[in-house]
Amino acid sequence: VWLFQVGGVAVGLMSVCSRVDMQLLHECFNLGPFHGLCVPHPDDVLQPPQEPSSQGIQDAELKSNSQGSQEIVEEPEEPVSPEATENIQVTEKHSPVSTVDELEPCVSSRGSASLSLPEEPSQFRPIYRGASSAFCIQLFCVDEKYEARSLDFMKFVFSLFPDKNFCIISVPHLTPEFVLIQTFVKVVPFSSCTLEQDLYVFHRAGLLTSINIRLANCMDTPHVENLVSTIMPGKNILEDLAQYNEAHRDPDGTPLQVFVAEVLKQIVGIAVIRNEMDVEYIRSHYNIEDFIYFSHHQREEHCRLHHFALNPIFQHYTKFFLKEILRLGYKSCLYFPIYPKSSEGKNSYTYSLTSALHYL
């Protein structure tokens, strides 16, 4: 338990613990983006095992059967007892034969005849064998006057655990977000989660303040590929980046801009915007003037957000990222369309749902 003082007066208190039930967290929450809150280990199982193809199984079984037949043909040179003959016949009767019928529902060998349908593949969950790299906050309180300095608590606490990279905190559902937790990332729970609490994670690197937002260039392509390699719209983001590096606009002439977030010379985020070409349509179909005055904004100052990807470790810099996009892109209005499910197919290649919606 640590007490924080200002001028000899206590203004905050935090209780932390290094013992965390990692098994329970792995069962209830999707911790893949944080490597399971564990230290990387050579024996970690991060990808689902590749099941052999049915053709390969059939070939292997046929090869095994053919070898067994050859052995049976060579054995009759020696006298065979009746018991051995019976065993051979039983073996031949139950030897596996690979046919197309194996893919059809089969009848169970138990008393009652029941159909054994193929089981649905269960959702793969990684297995982490490394040591825990997280500690948890058990209790936290701070005077409202100093609530804006809550992040200073984290700097001190991480210095107490030099071997830990993650700090976690759990709060009951529907708890209002206080200042400290706004710098944490909310973890997505599994559908089978039974805990009545939300889990939030903060990485040590989140204490870094040297984040730089700038326009992308050709040298950023390999780093962006590494950043978006595990997300669904990654291919579309790379295509927009290539188009921007080539012409700074789409083939139809729409101006295009790509921004990247950089920390310690490493790309940790990317955003793609285009000039809004249907300003009149938006103005006539939506109550935009409830939020802005169109007469205060030039036509070229309206833009549309197409893609936004940011490393979860730096998610608390999302608002800053968006502000820098507007400043560097000379924009004042940023739009992001959300289409109904019926039209997701034809629009999913152009837009990707982003975690930045909370700040729009």
C-alpha positions as CSV (number, residue, x, y, z in Angstrom):
1,V,0.0,0.0,0.0
2,W,1.4,3.4,-1.1
3,L,0.4,6.8,0.2
4,F,0.9,9.9,-1.9
5,Q,1.3,13.3,-0.3
6,V,1.4,16.9,-1.3
7,G,2.9,19.3,1.2
8,G,2.7,16.6,3.9
9,V,-1.0,16.1,3.3
10,A,-2.2,12.7,1.9
11,V,-4.0,13.1,-1.4
12,G,-4.1,9.6,-2.7
13,L,-3.7,5.9,-1.9
14,M,-3.0,2.9,-4.0
15,S,-2.8,-0.8,-3.1
16,V,-1.1,-3.1,-5.6
17,C,-0.3,-6.9,-5.7
18,S,2.0,-9.0,-7.9
19,R,-0.1,-12.2,-7.5
20,V,-2.5,-12.5,-10.4
21,D,-4.8,-15.5,-11.3
22,M,-3.6,-15.8,-14.9
23,Q,-5.5,-19.0,-15.6
24,L,-8.8,-17.3,-14.7
25,L,-8.0,-14.3,-16.9
26,H,-7.0,-16.5,-19.8
27,E,-10.4,-18.3,-19.6
28,C,-12.5,-15.2,-19.4
29,F,-10.7,-12.5,-21.5
30,N,-9.1,-12.3,-24.9
31,L,-5.6,-11.3,-24.0
32,G,-4.0,-12.1,-27.3
33,P,-3.1,-8.5,-28.1
34,F,-1.1,-8.4,-24.9
35,H,0.5,-11.9,-25.3
36,G,-1.6,-13.2,-22.4
37,L,0.1,-10.8,-20.0
38,C,3.0,-13.2,-19.9
39,V,6.7,-13.2,-20.8
40,P,7.2,-14.7,-24.3
41,H,8.3,-18.3,-24.1
42,P,9.6,-20.7,-26.8
43,D,6.9,-23.2,-26.0
44,D,4.0,-20.7,-26.4
45,V,1.2,-22.0,-28.6
46,L,0.0,-18.9,-30.5
47,Q,-1.5,-20.5,-33.7
48,P,-4.0,-23.3,-34.0
49,P,-2.5,-26.7,-34.9
50,Q,-2.8,-27.5,-38.6
51,E,-5.1,-30.5,-39.1
52,P,-3.9,-32.9,-41.9
53,S,-6.0,-32.9,-45.0
54,S,-8.5,-35.7,-45.6
55,Q,-6.5,-36.7,-48.7
56,G,-3.3,-37.0,-46.7
57,I,-5.2,-39.2,-44.1
58,Q,-6.6,-41.4,-46.8
59,D,-3.1,-41.9,-48.4
60,A,-1.6,-42.7,-45.1
61,E,-4.3,-45.3,-44.3
62,L,-4.1,-46.9,-47.7
63,K,-0.4,-47.1,-47.3
64,S,-0.7,-48.7,-43.9
65,N,-3.3,-51.2,-45.2
66,S,-1.1,-52.2,-48.1
67,Q,1.8,-52.8,-45.8
68,G,-0.3,-54.9,-43.5
69,S,-1.5,-57.0,-46.5
70,Q,2.0,-57.7,-47.5
71,E,2.9,-58.8,-44.1
72,I,0.0,-61.2,-44.0
73,V,0.9,-62.7,-47.3
74,E,4.5,-63.4,-46.2
75,E,3.5,-65.0,-42.9
76,P,1.8,-68.3,-44.1
77,E,5.3,-69.9,-44.6
78,E,5.1,-70.8,-40.9
79,P,2.3,-73.0,-39.3
80,V,-0.5,-70.8,-38.0
81,S,-2.7,-71.9,-35.1
82,P,-6.5,-71.6,-35.2
83,E,-6.4,-68.9,-32.6
84,A,-3.9,-66.9,-34.6
85,T,-6.1,-67.4,-37.7
86,E,-9.1,-66.1,-35.8
87,N,-7.2,-63.0,-34.7
88,I,-6.0,-62.2,-38.2
89,Q,-9.6,-62.5,-39.5
90,V,-10.8,-60.1,-36.8
91,T,-8.1,-57.7,-37.6
92,E,-8.9,-57.7,-41.3
93,K,-12.6,-57.3,-40.5
94,H,-12.0,-54.1,-38.5
95,S,-9.1,-52.7,-40.4
96,P,-9.8,-49.0,-41.4
97,V,-10.6,-48.5,-45.1
98,S,-10.6,-44.9,-46.3
99,T,-13.7,-44.1,-48.4
100,V,-15.9,-41.2,-49.1
101,D,-18.5,-42.7,-46.7
102,E,-16.3,-41.7,-43.8
103,L,-17.4,-38.0,-44.3
104,E,-21.1,-38.9,-43.9
105,P,-22.8,-39.3,-40.5
106,C,-22.0,-42.7,-39.0
107,V,-24.0,-45.0,-36.8
108,S,-22.8,-45.4,-33.2
109,S,-21.7,-48.9,-32.2
110,R,-23.6,-48.6,-28.9
111,G,-26.9,-50.2,-28.1
112,S,-29.2,-47.6,-29.5
113,A,-28.6,-46.4,-33.1
114,S,-27.7,-42.7,-33.0
115,L,-26.1,-40.4,-35.6
116,S,-22.7,-39.1,-34.7
117,L,-22.5,-35.8,-36.5
118,P,-19.1,-34.0,-37.0
119,E,-18.3,-31.8,-34.0
120,E,-18.1,-28.0,-34.6
121,P,-14.5,-26.7,-34.3
122,S,-14.0,-25.0,-30.9
123,Q,-12.5,-21.5,-30.8
124,F,-8.8,-21.7,-30.5
125,R,-7.2,-20.0,-27.5
126,P,-3.5,-19.5,-27.3
127,I,-1.4,-21.2,-24.6
128,Y,1.1,-19.1,-22.8
129,R,3.9,-20.9,-20.8
130,G,5.9,-17.9,-19.8
131,A,6.0,-16.2,-16.4
132,S,3.4,-13.6,-15.5
133,S,4.3,-10.1,-16.5
134,A,1.4,-8.3,-14.7
135,F,0.5,-6.9,-11.4
136,C,-2.9,-5.6,-10.3
137,I,-4.3,-2.6,-8.5
138,Q,-6.5,-3.7,-5.7
139,L,-7.5,-0.3,-4.3
140,F,-7.1,3.3,-5.6
141,C,-8.5,6.6,-4.4
142,V,-7.3,10.2,-5.0
143,D,-8.5,13.7,-4.1
144,E,-10.6,15.3,-6.9
145,K,-8.2,18.2,-6.9
146,Y,-5.3,15.9,-8.0
147,E,-7.3,13.5,-10.1
148,A,-5.7,14.8,-13.3
149,R,-2.3,13.7,-11.9
150,S,-3.4,10.1,-11.6
151,L,-1.0,8.9,-14.3
152,D,1.9,10.0,-12.0
153,F,0.9,7.1,-9.7
154,M,1.7,4.7,-12.5
155,K,5.2,6.0,-13.0
156,F,6.0,5.3,-9.4
157,V,4.2,1.9,-9.2
158,F,6.0,0.6,-12.3
159,S,9.3,1.5,-10.7
160,L,8.5,-1.0,-7.9
161,F,8.0,-3.9,-10.4
162,P,10.9,-3.6,-12.9
163,D,10.2,-7.2,-14.1
164,K,6.5,-6.4,-14.9
165,N,5.2,-4.8,-18.1
166,F,1.5,-4.8,-17.5
167,C,-0.8,-3.3,-14.8
168,I,-4.4,-4.5,-14.6
169,I,-7.4,-3.4,-12.8
170,S,-10.9,-4.8,-12.6
171,V,-14.1,-2.8,-11.9
172,P,-17.8,-3.8,-11.7
173,H,-19.9,-3.4,-14.9
174,L,-21.4,0.1,-15.5
175,T,-18.8,1.8,-13.3
176,P,-18.2,5.3,-14.6
177,E,-14.7,5.8,-16.1
178,F,-12.5,7.8,-13.8
179,V,-9.4,9.6,-14.9
180,L,-6.9,6.9,-14.2
181,I,-8.9,4.2,-16.0
182,Q,-9.2,6.3,-19.1
183,T,-5.5,5.6,-19.8
184,F,-6.1,1.9,-19.6
185,V,-7.4,-0.4,-22.4
186,K,-10.6,-2.3,-21.9
187,V,-10.1,-6.0,-22.6
188,V,-12.7,-7.9,-24.7
189,P,-14.3,-10.7,-22.7
190,F,-15.1,-14.1,-24.1
191,S,-18.8,-15.1,-24.5
192,S,-18.3,-17.7,-21.9
193,C,-17.0,-15.2,-19.3
194,T,-18.9,-15.4,-16.0
195,L,-17.1,-12.6,-14.1
196,E,-19.2,-9.6,-13.3
197,Q,-16.3,-7.2,-13.8
198,D,-14.5,-5.5,-16.6
199,L,-10.8,-5.9,-17.1
200,Y,-8.5,-3.0,-18.0
201,V,-4.8,-3.2,-19.0
202,F,-2.0,-0.6,-19.0
203,H,1.4,-1.3,-20.5
204,R,4.7,0.2,-19.2
205,A,5.3,1.7,-22.7
206,G,2.1,3.8,-22.2
207,L,4.1,6.1,-19.9
208,L,6.1,7.3,-22.9
209,T,5.2,10.8,-24.0
210,S,7.4,11.0,-27.1
211,I,4.7,10.2,-29.6
212,N,5.0,11.9,-32.9
213,I,2.2,12.2,-35.6
214,R,3.3,12.9,-39.2
215,L,2.5,12.2,-42.8
216,A,3.5,8.8,-44.1
217,N,6.2,8.2,-46.7
218,C,7.5,5.3,-48.7
219,M,10.0,4.3,-46.0
220,D,7.1,3.5,-43.6
221,T,5.6,0.7,-45.7
222,P,7.5,-2.2,-44.1
223,H,6.7,-0.9,-40.6
224,V,3.0,-0.5,-41.5
225,E,2.9,-4.0,-42.9
226,N,4.1,-5.3,-39.5
227,L,1.6,-3.2,-37.7
228,V,-1.5,-4.2,-39.7
229,S,-0.5,-7.8,-40.4
230,T,-3.0,-9.2,-37.8
231,I,-6.1,-7.1,-38.5
232,M,-8.8,-7.7,-41.0
233,P,-8.6,-4.5,-43.1
234,G,-4.8,-4.7,-43.2
235,K,-4.7,-5.3,-47.0
236,N,-7.0,-2.3,-47.7
237,I,-4.8,0.0,-45.5
238,L,-1.7,-1.0,-47.4
239,E,-3.4,-0.4,-50.7
240,D,-4.4,3.1,-49.6
241,L,-0.8,3.7,-48.4
242,A,0.6,2.7,-51.7
243,Q,-1.9,4.9,-53.5
244,Y,-0.9,7.8,-51.3
245,N,2.8,7.3,-51.8
246,E,2.2,7.1,-55.6
247,A,-0.2,10.1,-56.3
248,H,-1.5,11.5,-53.0
249,R,-5.0,11.1,-54.4
250,D,-7.4,8.4,-55.7
251,P,-7.7,7.5,-59.4
252,D,-10.9,9.6,-59.4
253,G,-9.0,12.7,-58.1
254,T,-10.1,12.6,-54.5
255,P,-7.3,14.0,-52.3
256,L,-5.9,11.3,-50.0
257,Q,-3.8,11.6,-46.9
258,V,-2.2,9.0,-44.6
259,F,-0.8,9.7,-41.2
260,V,1.4,7.6,-38.9
261,A,2.0,7.6,-35.2
262,E,5.7,7.1,-34.2
263,V,7.2,6.2,-30.9
264,L,10.9,5.8,-30.5
265,K,11.3,5.5,-34.3
266,Q,8.7,2.7,-34.4
267,I,5.3,3.0,-36.2
268,V,2.5,2.3,-33.7
269,G,-0.5,3.7,-35.5
270,I,-1.9,4.7,-38.9
271,A,-4.9,6.7,-40.2
272,V,-6.3,7.2,-43.7
273,I,-8.5,10.2,-44.6
274,R,-10.0,11.5,-47.8
275,N,-11.6,14.8,-48.6
276,E,-15.4,14.8,-48.1
277,M,-16.8,15.2,-51.6
278,D,-20.5,15.0,-50.6
279,V,-20.8,17.9,-48.2
280,E,-24.2,19.0,-49.6
281,Y,-25.6,15.5,-49.3
282,I,-24.5,15.3,-45.6
283,R,-25.9,18.7,-44.9
284,S,-29.3,17.8,-46.4
285,H,-29.7,14.3,-44.9
286,Y,-28.2,14.8,-41.4
287,N,-28.6,17.4,-38.6
288,I,-25.0,18.4,-38.9
289,E,-25.7,22.0,-38.0
290,D,-26.6,20.9,-34.5
291,F,-22.9,20.4,-34.1
292,I,-21.1,22.8,-36.4
293,Y,-21.8,26.0,-38.4
294,F,-21.1,25.3,-42.1
295,S,-20.4,28.9,-42.7
296,H,-17.4,28.6,-40.4
297,H,-15.7,25.8,-42.4
298,Q,-14.3,25.8,-45.9
299,R,-15.3,23.0,-48.3
300,E,-11.8,21.5,-48.3
301,E,-11.7,21.4,-44.5
302,H,-14.2,18.5,-44.5
303,C,-12.7,15.0,-44.6
304,R,-13.8,11.4,-44.0
305,L,-11.9,8.9,-41.8
306,H,-11.5,5.6,-43.7
307,H,-9.1,3.6,-41.6
308,F,-7.7,4.0,-38.1
309,A,-5.3,1.5,-36.4
310,L,-3.4,2.2,-33.2
311,N,-1.4,-0.2,-31.0
312,P,-3.6,-0.9,-27.9
313,I,-0.7,0.1,-25.7
314,F,-1.1,3.7,-26.9
315,Q,-4.9,3.7,-27.2
316,H,-5.1,6.6,-24.7
317,Y,-3.3,8.8,-27.3
318,T,-6.3,8.3,-29.7
319,K,-7.7,11.8,-29.1
320,F,-4.3,13.4,-29.5
321,F,-3.9,11.4,-32.8
322,L,-7.2,12.7,-34.2
323,K,-6.3,16.3,-33.2
324,E,-3.0,16.0,-35.0
325,I,-4.7,14.7,-38.1
326,L,-6.9,17.7,-38.2
327,R,-4.0,20.1,-37.6
328,L,-1.5,18.6,-40.0
329,G,-4.2,17.9,-42.7
330,Y,-5.6,21.5,-42.4
331,K,-9.0,20.0,-41.6
332,S,-11.7,21.1,-39.2
333,C,-14.5,18.5,-39.6
334,L,-13.9,14.7,-39.5
335,Y,-16.7,12.2,-40.5
336,F,-16.9,8.4,-40.2
337,P,-19.9,6.6,-41.8
338,I,-21.4,3.5,-40.2
339,Y,-23.4,1.4,-42.7
340,P,-26.2,-1.1,-41.8
341,K,-25.3,-4.8,-42.0
342,S,-27.2,-5.2,-45.3
343,S,-24.6,-3.0,-47.0
344,E,-21.5,-4.1,-45.1
345,G,-20.2,-6.2,-48.0
346,K,-19.8,-3.4,-50.5
347,N,-18.5,-0.9,-48.0
348,S,-16.2,-3.0,-45.8
349,Y,-13.3,-2.7,-48.2
350,T,-13.4,1.1,-48.0
351,Y,-14.0,1.6,-44.2
352,S,-12.9,-0.3,-41.2
353,L,-14.7,0.0,-37.8
354,T,-12.3,1.9,-35.5
355,S,-11.8,2.2,-31.8
356,A,-11.6,6.0,-32.3
357,L,-15.4,6.2,-32.5
358,H,-15.5,7.0,-28.8
359,Y,-13.8,10.3,-29.5
360,L,-15.8,11.3,-32.6
